[in-house]
């Protein structure tokens, strides 16, 4: 069995005595899209940050592409990428320049060709010379996505990537992510509050509550387990009844 | 990264003012003060030159510190810091780019101020000659070290520490013998003042202008101290960045 691309094993994380993750384990293989779901404070963003090497767990093992993101940080970072609705690129620079800089940081071969292909795919072709600060929030989100695909990553961490997109663009983004998975077998770890999107995109969903994994399976399996018709129903049940 | 900082700088009117407008305002204040001293109190031309050089030197230190701090701060303001931290960009590469950006910015400010001082107040650049270069290097190194410490404190304390960027140079200015000699300080304070490379640079500059002396001791002492301080600042910055990564503090910088 091939080694998973992303794995957390028995991870515990506490902040000021409050346990944000409590023995959390999961793994994702090549080409898999895994959604981390749960109410605010469930621990999904903490898990993402641990995988990114931004938080050192108090206990447990973290592997990304078979390596520790804490011990072999730059080997990992060259082969993964990240996008978040809460992270931006400098507003004073144009779309093209922002992408060009990150293409250089990632040592992308033929950066011009790569940038052209990405901006066209993400509907940013006409905005190449526009300043990032002049873009709408949806356009900025797409620019962040373009940045996250520059280095043809083997793993992408997506923190609510479609948070500010209109339904049409959000759908195009989902299609793009699916295409990336199909063409290159990219692994994606995904957090979102858009349950319909998670259902449409993720192969597997992990529900977290109070730092613990309370359910794992396909969206259909999760719905069945909680006796709900939609993932949104599951989310509401977990949030309001505090299922553990 | 250096090209990026340069483009970011010149796209921002506020940053361009850092290069020309604010240094010019400072020069005008001290320039007119020296004119007043000369006309009313009979200051000697060499004393007046030393005051103008002191002003230029202080600005070199100040801009060098700010460049390094602001290079980091810029990433916090634009919420780009996580993008950089998960890229293959090494910490030393990031710091080196901030240093080079600082060097470029400081050279522009120094050249502009010297040209303005010569044009407006007839400052004789030959009164220091090539000694200007080692003085400049020492102030640049000290500015880099201070900037790195400030950047480290920003990682540790986040946006709450932003005021430090502007305040740190003014914490050391009173003890750097910038506009007056070391001899005016009380005896107990002098040893502390001498722990600042800036004090040795200013004393060396005055010795060169007022006494025509070659300030090798001051230059050598300042250089040695700067190497130690730069090493300590690098270690502190590296430790605070690693600690910020491990505790998730760097993530909160984007909030």
Interface residues (C-beta under 8 A of the other chain):
Chain A: X15 X46 X49 X52 X53 X54 X55 X56 X70 X74 X77 X78 X80 X81 X82 X84 X86 X87 X88 X89 X90 X91 X92 X93 X97 X101 X102 X105 X106 X107 X147
Chain B: X1 X4 X7 X8 X11 X12 X74 X78 X79 X80 X82 X83 X84 X85 X86 X87 X88 X89 X90 X245 X246 X247 X248 X250 X251 X254 X255
